[in-house]
Amino acid sequence: HDWNTRVLPLIGRPSKVGGVPGVYVELKRSQFFEDDANISIADLFLDELATHPKASELLFDHVNLCENLKHDEYRVPPLVVQAFEGGVLEYLRKRFKERWMDFVEEDAVLSNGVVQESLPEENDEIDHPWIPPLVLLVRSDYCQSTEFWFEVAKLHISGIGPDKKCLLPSPSDIASNNTSAIAHAKREAKIWVAKAHSERLAVHPWTVRLEVESERHVGGVPPIFQSAEDELRYYFCDLKIDGVFSENVASAQMVGAEGCELKSKPKKGILCIEEERNLWLLGLSFLAIGTFIGSVLSCFFSSALVKRGYCGGRRGASHSRGRSLQLREIDTAMDQDEGDTIL
């Protein structure tokens, strides 16, 4: 349904706001195939892009510098590539720089001198804008290690995709309802996301599911949240993440669209009901007051009319008693001529 209603109508019809449909590609187990079978998943991916007749139009149509765009003209990158191996992302970046003519040979921006390979320090966003954003996926057993940020600093990436466990209290603390440990874990999660933002890295955790966390549904909604929407508000509003992987796209879009005002005022829904009830009571009160005032005014005007001689009252000789109207008798008998026949 999402593909048919949201993506398919936009293919081949890019617009300024939002851009063309995005593809978030993951290169799975690239290092394993490289070591086991000498197969480069990254090169296979680039070959597929190079042979696709619409790749240049659909996946590399975002090479406009942000400095030249207005606030409402930002375009979502149509292609994002992610992997768990940082070395694979670095190799992919290198190959994109070497094979850029396979993807954007007709791009007018590049022909106007955007490519500046001779500079001592290159800035991919300016010098090689056709390179898609590269995102490092992170497992929960690595994101809190001492060497994590040192290794990340060596990579030329645009974002981090952590397992959501990196941003949550431990299951044991949640099960035991250790409030101090839970609060501490949430503070550490905020620091972790802030550290990524300080390195100009977007944060896209994975994966939010509708099921409640249990032995049968690993990775579901943790017990510290009432629903998947509540969990999403924690990521968006408390931690200030930039995007999220969700098995239910509609829920993620709804939470992202409503913003964080509901998070700062969690009782807003209840207050709305109370306000609606108060409006009904206020309306009934005005109705009662209006009825009472109307009755008083009616009695007042009725008394005034009686005193002035109206409504059956007397005022000297100028007013005569009302008379009943006499109706003329109507002859209901039918005159029948001799020749008439009644059927």
Contacts in CASP RR format, 6 or more apart in sequence:
PFRMAT RR
TARGET T0000
AUTHOR 0000-0000-0000
METHOD contacts of the structure
MODEL  1
HDWNTRVLPLIGRPSKVGGVPGVYVELKRSQFFEDDANISIADLFLDELA
THPKASELLFDHVNLCENLKHDEYRVPPLVVQAFEGGVLEYLRKRFKERW
MDFVEEDAVLSNGVVQESLPEENDEIDHPWIPPLVLLVRSDYCQSTEFWF
EVAKLHISGIGPDKKCLLPSPSDIASNNTSAIAHAKREAKIWVAKAHSER
LAVHPWTVRLEVESERHVGGVPPIFQSAEDELRYYFCDLKIDGVFSENVA
SAQMVGAEGCELKSKPKKGILCIEEERNLWLLGLSFLAIGTFIGSVLSCF
FSSALVKRGYCGGRRGASHSRGRSLQLREIDTAMDQDEGDTIL
2 249 0 8 1.000
6 21 0 8 1.000
7 21 0 8 1.000
10 19 0 8 1.000
10 20 0 8 1.000
10 21 0 8 1.000
11 20 0 8 1.000
11 21 0 8 1.000
11 58 0 8 1.000
12 20 0 8 1.000
12 54 0 8 1.000
12 57 0 8 1.000
12 58 0 8 1.000
14 20 0 8 1.000
14 61 0 8 1.000
14 75 0 8 1.000
16 72 0 8 1.000
16 73 0 8 1.000
16 75 0 8 1.000
17 72 0 8 1.000
17 73 0 8 1.000
17 74 0 8 1.000
17 75 0 8 1.000
18 74 0 8 1.000
18 75 0 8 1.000
18 76 0 8 1.000
19 61 0 8 1.000
19 62 0 8 1.000
19 75 0 8 1.000
19 76 0 8 1.000
19 78 0 8 1.000
20 58 0 8 1.000
20 59 0 8 1.000
20 61 0 8 1.000
20 62 0 8 1.000
20 75 0 8 1.000
20 78 0 8 1.000
21 58 0 8 1.000
21 78 0 8 1.000
22 76 0 8 1.000
22 77 0 8 1.000
22 78 0 8 1.000
22 79 0 8 1.000
22 80 0 8 1.000
23 59 0 8 1.000
23 78 0 8 1.000
23 79 0 8 1.000
23 80 0 8 1.000
24 80 0 8 1.000
24 82 0 8 1.000
25 45 0 8 1.000
25 79 0 8 1.000
25 80 0 8 1.000
25 81 0 8 1.000
25 82 0 8 1.000
26 81 0 8 1.000
26 82 0 8 1.000
26 83 0 8 1.000
26 137 0 8 1.000
27 41 0 8 1.000
27 42 0 8 1.000
27 45 0 8 1.000
27 81 0 8 1.000
27 82 0 8 1.000
27 83 0 8 1.000
27 85 0 8 1.000
27 88 0 8 1.000
27 92 0 8 1.000
28 41 0 8 1.000
28 83 0 8 1.000
29 41 0 8 1.000
30 40 0 8 1.000
30 41 0 8 1.000
30 42 0 8 1.000
30 83 0 8 1.000
30 85 0 8 1.000
30 88 0 8 1.000
31 85 0 8 1.000
31 87 0 8 1.000
31 88 0 8 1.000
33 39 0 8 1.000
33 40 0 8 1.000
33 41 0 8 1.000
34 40 0 8 1.000
34 41 0 8 1.000
40 91 0 8 1.000
41 88 0 8 1.000
42 88 0 8 1.000
42 91 0 8 1.000
42 92 0 8 1.000
42 95 0 8 1.000
43 95 0 8 1.000
45 81 0 8 1.000
45 92 0 8 1.000
46 92 0 8 1.000
46 95 0 8 1.000
46 96 0 8 1.000
46 99 0 8 1.000
46 102 0 8 1.000
49 55 0 8 1.000
49 59 0 8 1.000
49 102 0 8 1.000
49 103 0 8 1.000
50 99 0 8 1.000
50 102 0 8 1.000
50 103 0 8 1.000
52 59 0 8 1.000
55 103 0 8 1.000
56 103 0 8 1.000
56 104 0 8 1.000
56 105 0 8 1.000
56 106 0 8 1.000
56 107 0 8 1.000
58 78 0 8 1.000
59 78 0 8 1.000
59 79 0 8 1.000
59 103 0 8 1.000
59 132 0 8 1.000
60 78 0 8 1.000
60 79 0 8 1.000
60 103 0 8 1.000
60 104 0 8 1.000
60 107 0 8 1.000
60 130 0 8 1.000
60 132 0 8 1.000
61 78 0 8 1.000
62 75 0 8 1.000
62 76 0 8 1.000
62 77 0 8 1.000
62 78 0 8 1.000
62 129 0 8 1.000
63 104 0 8 1.000
63 107 0 8 1.000
63 109 0 8 1.000
63 110 0 8 1.000
63 114 0 8 1.000
63 129 0 8 1.000
63 130 0 8 1.000
64 75 0 8 1.000
64 109 0 8 1.000
64 129 0 8 1.000
65 114 0 8 1.000
65 125 0 8 1.000
65 126 0 8 1.000
65 129 0 8 1.000
66 74 0 8 1.000
66 125 0 8 1.000
69 75 0 8 1.000
77 132 0 8 1.000
77 133 0 8 1.000
79 132 0 8 1.000
80 132 0 8 1.000
80 133 0 8 1.000
80 134 0 8 1.000
80 135 0 8 1.000
81 89 0 8 1.000
81 92 0 8 1.000
81 132 0 8 1.000
81 133 0 8 1.000
81 134 0 8 1.000
81 135 0 8 1.000
82 134 0 8 1.000
82 135 0 8 1.000
82 136 0 8 1.000
82 137 0 8 1.000
82 161 0 8 1.000
83 89 0 8 1.000
83 92 0 8 1.000
83 134 0 8 1.000
83 136 0 8 1.000
83 137 0 8 1.000
84 136 0 8 1.000
84 137 0 8 1.000
84 138 0 8 1.000
84 139 0 8 1.000
86 136 0 8 1.000
86 155 0 8 1.000
86 157 0 8 1.000
87 155 0 8 1.000
89 134 0 8 1.000
89 135 0 8 1.000
89 136 0 8 1.000
89 155 0 8 1.000
89 156 0 8 1.000
89 157 0 8 1.000
90 155 0 8 1.000
90 156 0 8 1.000
92 134 0 8 1.000
93 124 0 8 1.000
93 131 0 8 1.000
93 134 0 8 1.000
93 156 0 8 1.000
96 103 0 8 1.000
96 128 0 8 1.000
96 130 0 8 1.000
96 131 0 8 1.000
96 132 0 8 1.000
97 117 0 8 1.000
97 128 0 8 1.000
97 131 0 8 1.000
100 110 0 8 1.000
100 115 0 8 1.000
100 128 0 8 1.000
100 130 0 8 1.000
100 131 0 8 1.000
103 130 0 8 1.000
104 110 0 8 1.000
104 130 0 8 1.000
107 130 0 8 1.000
109 129 0 8 1.000
110 130 0 8 1.000
114 126 0 8 1.000
114 127 0 8 1.000
114 129 0 8 1.000
115 127 0 8 1.000
115 128 0 8 1.000
116 122 0 8 1.000
116 126 0 8 1.000
116 127 0 8 1.000
117 127 0 8 1.000
119 127 0 8 1.000
122 128 0 8 1.000
124 131 0 8 1.000
124 156 0 8 1.000
133 157 0 8 1.000
133 158 0 8 1.000
133 159 0 8 1.000
133 202 0 8 1.000
134 155 0 8 1.000
134 156 0 8 1.000
134 157 0 8 1.000
134 158 0 8 1.000
134 159 0 8 1.000
135 157 0 8 1.000
135 158 0 8 1.000
135 159 0 8 1.000
135 160 0 8 1.000
135 161 0 8 1.000
135 202 0 8 1.000
135 204 0 8 1.000
136 152 0 8 1.000
136 155 0 8 1.000
136 157 0 8 1.000
136 159 0 8 1.000
136 160 0 8 1.000
136 161 0 8 1.000
137 161 0 8 1.000
137 162 0 8 1.000
137 206 0 8 1.000
138 148 0 8 1.000
138 160 0 8 1.000
138 161 0 8 1.000
138 162 0 8 1.000
138 163 0 8 1.000
138 166 0 8 1.000
139 163 0 8 1.000
140 162 0 8 1.000
140 163 0 8 1.000
140 165 0 8 1.000
140 166 0 8 1.000
142 148 0 8 1.000
143 162 0 8 1.000
143 163 0 8 1.000
143 166 0 8 1.000
143 192 0 8 1.000
144 166 0 8 1.000
149 195 0 8 1.000
149 199 0 8 1.000
152 160 0 8 1.000
152 199 0 8 1.000
152 201 0 8 1.000
153 199 0 8 1.000
157 201 0 8 1.000
158 201 0 8 1.000
158 202 0 8 1.000
159 196 0 8 1.000
159 201 0 8 1.000
159 202 0 8 1.000
159 203 0 8 1.000
159 204 0 8 1.000
160 196 0 8 1.000
160 201 0 8 1.000
160 202 0 8 1.000
160 203 0 8 1.000
160 204 0 8 1.000
161 203 0 8 1.000
161 204 0 8 1.000
161 205 0 8 1.000
161 206 0 8 1.000
162 192 0 8 1.000
162 203 0 8 1.000
162 205 0 8 1.000
162 206 0 8 1.000
163 205 0 8 1.000
163 206 0 8 1.000
164 205 0 8 1.000
164 206 0 8 1.000
164 207 0 8 1.000
164 208 0 8 1.000
164 219 0 8 1.000
164 235 0 8 1.000
166 189 0 8 1.000
166 192 0 8 1.000
166 205 0 8 1.000
167 189 0 8 1.000
167 192 0 8 1.000
167 193 0 8 1.000
167 205 0 8 1.000
167 235 0 8 1.000
167 239 0 8 1.000
168 174 0 8 1.000
168 185 0 8 1.000
168 189 0 8 1.000
168 222 0 8 1.000
168 224 0 8 1.000
169 178 0 8 1.000
169 181 0 8 1.000
169 182 0 8 1.000
169 185 0 8 1.000
169 186 0 8 1.000
169 222 0 8 1.000
169 224 0 8 1.000
170 181 0 8 1.000
170 185 0 8 1.000
171 222 0 8 1.000
172 178 0 8 1.000
173 181 0 8 1.000
173 182 0 8 1.000
173 185 0 8 1.000
174 182 0 8 1.000
174 222 0 8 1.000
174 223 0 8 1.000
174 224 0 8 1.000
175 223 0 8 1.000
182 224 0 8 1.000
186 238 0 8 1.000
189 239 0 8 1.000
190 238 0 8 1.000
190 239 0 8 1.000
190 240 0 8 1.000
193 203 0 8 1.000
193 239 0 8 1.000
193 240 0 8 1.000
193 241 0 8 1.000
194 240 0 8 1.000
196 202 0 8 1.000
196 203 0 8 1.000
197 203 0 8 1.000
197 240 0 8 1.000
202 242 0 8 1.000
202 243 0 8 1.000
203 239 0 8 1.000
203 241 0 8 1.000
203 242 0 8 1.000
203 243 0 8 1.000
204 241 0 8 1.000
204 242 0 8 1.000
204 243 0 8 1.000
204 244 0 8 1.000
204 245 0 8 1.000
205 235 0 8 1.000
205 241 0 8 1.000
205 243 0 8 1.000
205 244 0 8 1.000
205 245 0 8 1.000
206 244 0 8 1.000
206 245 0 8 1.000
207 219 0 8 1.000
207 245 0 8 1.000
207 246 0 8 1.000
207 247 0 8 1.000
208 220 0 8 1.000
208 221 0 8 1.000
208 228 0 8 1.000
208 231 0 8 1.000
208 232 0 8 1.000
208 235 0 8 1.000
208 244 0 8 1.000
208 245 0 8 1.000
208 246 0 8 1.000
208 247 0 8 1.000
208 248 0 8 1.000
208 251 0 8 1.000
208 252 0 8 1.000
209 217 0 8 1.000
209 219 0 8 1.000
209 220 0 8 1.000
209 221 0 8 1.000
209 228 0 8 1.000
209 246 0 8 1.000
209 247 0 8 1.000
209 248 0 8 1.000
210 220 0 8 1.000
210 221 0 8 1.000
210 228 0 8 1.000
210 247 0 8 1.000
210 248 0 8 1.000
210 251 0 8 1.000
211 217 0 8 1.000
211 219 0 8 1.000
211 220 0 8 1.000
211 221 0 8 1.000
212 220 0 8 1.000
212 221 0 8 1.000
212 223 0 8 1.000
213 219 0 8 1.000
213 220 0 8 1.000
213 221 0 8 1.000
213 222 0 8 1.000
213 223 0 8 1.000
214 220 0 8 1.000
221 227 0 8 1.000
221 228 0 8 1.000
221 230 0 8 1.000
221 231 0 8 1.000
222 231 0 8 1.000
225 231 0 8 1.000
225 234 0 8 1.000
228 246 0 8 1.000
228 248 0 8 1.000
228 251 0 8 1.000
229 251 0 8 1.000
229 254 0 8 1.000
229 255 0 8 1.000
232 244 0 8 1.000
232 246 0 8 1.000
232 251 0 8 1.000
232 252 0 8 1.000
232 255 0 8 1.000
232 256 0 8 1.000
233 255 0 8 1.000
233 260 0 8 1.000
233 262 0 8 1.000
233 263 0 8 1.000
235 241 0 8 1.000
235 244 0 8 1.000
236 243 0 8 1.000
236 244 0 8 1.000
236 255 0 8 1.000
236 256 0 8 1.000
236 259 0 8 1.000
236 260 0 8 1.000
236 263 0 8 1.000
237 259 0 8 1.000
237 260 0 8 1.000
237 263 0 8 1.000
237 264 0 8 1.000
238 263 0 8 1.000
244 252 0 8 1.000
246 252 0 8 1.000
261 268 0 8 1.000
262 268 0 8 1.000
262 269 0 8 1.000
265 271 0 8 1.000
302 311 0 8 1.000
305 311 0 8 1.000
306 312 0 8 1.000
306 313 0 8 1.000
308 315 0 8 1.000
309 315 0 8 1.000
309 319 0 8 1.000
312 322 0 8 1.000
313 319 0 8 1.000
336 342 0 8 1.000
END
